Amino acid sequence: MSFLDQEYREIITKAVCGKGRKFTQATHSISPSHRPSSILGCWVINHLYNAKKKSKDTVEVNGSYDINIWYSYNDNTKTEVVTERVTYCDIIPLSVKDDHCLNDDYDVIAKVIQQPNCLECKIANQGHKIVVEIEREFVVQIIGDTKIAVRVDPKGYQFDDDDDWGFDITDDELSDVDPDFLNESSGKD
């Protein structure tokens, strides 16, 4: 059969036209207000991001998060939390691409597989800085208009009103019906 025969129809629809995934590890150097004695805890919060198609083959994810480090200083006699806002730009290559999208009007969906997370937090060799290693991972999808061909049944779809869908009321269901329901709800006896 040829594509142009009567048995096929072309349908324009939204579909996934590209996919990509990227795992990133980043190292950040943070300068606390006091010389740290030890690291007591580190956590990453307030992750915000947005994604846009950068080129034919990539998606750009721009984001930010706060790194909070609880540390001791003054020979472990005092503690403090230092917070630093970090920004990033991840370029995610598309490993799956469909070159048959009809236009350049794409929707980009980015999903976080691994939220930014602290892998390691330590005092740097000089003793005045704290080095934090962070991991994060994204999956992106490009949604665009594409054309698909669908084979049409030459006989057409025959709708039968007598199809048995199995919606018959059973005797158990019928016995649960309260015949006085309407009288009770309307306030009449």
C-alpha positions, 0 to 999 in steps of 0.5 A, spaced: 500 500 500 502 506 498 502 512 503 497 516 499 492 511 498 485 512 502 487 507 507 491 512 511 490 518 514 495 523 516 494 526 523 498 532 526 499 531 534 504 533 539 509 528 541 516 527 544 521 529 539 527 529 543 530 526 550 536 527 554 539 525 561 545 528 565 548 527 571 553 533 574 557 533 580 560 540 582 565 543 587 563 549 591 568 553 595 565 557 601 568 562 605 565 562 612 566 568 617 570 564 622 576 559 621 572 552 621 574 547 626 570 542 624 563 541 619 557 539 623 552 538 617 551 540 610 544 540 606 542 543 600 535 547 600 531 551 595 532 548 589 529 552 583 530 551 575 528 552 568 529 549 562 529 551 555 531 548 548 538 551 546 540 548 540 538 543 535 541 538 540 541 541 547 537 543 552 539 548 557 537 548 565 539 554 569 538 553 576 540 555 583 540 552 590 542 554 597 548 550 601 547 551 608 553 549 612 553 548 620 560 548 622 564 549 629 569 554 630 574 557 636 576 550 637 569 547 637 567 552 642 562 555 638 557 554 632 554 557 626 551 556 619 553 559 613 549 559 607 551 561 600 546 561 594 549 557 588 547 558 581 548 553 575 547 552 568 547 545 565 547 543 558 544 537 556 545 533 550 539 530 546 541 523 546 534 521 542 532 526 536 526 526 531 528 530 526 521 530 523 518 535 528 514 540 524 516 547 527 520 550 532 515 551 537 517 546 542 515 545 549 521 543 554 520 538 560 525 538 565 525 533 571 529 532 576 532 525 577 537 527 583 535 533 587 542 537 589 545 533 594 551 534 598 556 528 597 562 531 601 563 537 605 570 538 608 575 544 610 580 546 605 587 545 606 588 552 608 583 552 613 579 558 611 574 555 606 569 549 606 569 545 600 562 542 598 561 537 593 554 536 590 551 532 585 544 533 581 541 529 575 536 531 570 532 528 564 529 533 559 524 532 554 522 536 547 515 536 546 513 538 538 508 537 533 509 531 528 505 528 523 504 520 524 500 516 519 494 511 521 491 506 517 484 506 516 479 500 517 476 500 510 470 497 513 469 502 518 468 502 525 461 498 526 458 501 533 453 496 536 448 498 541 447 491 543 454 490 546 454 487 553 458 491 557 457 487 563 453 493 567 447 489 569 445 490 577 446 484 581 441 482 586 446 484 592 446 491 589 439 491 588 438 489 595 442 495 598 437 500 595 433 504 600 426 505 597 425 510 602 431 514 600 427 520 596 422 521 602 427 521 607 432 527 603 426 531 602 423 531 609 416 528 607 413 522 610 
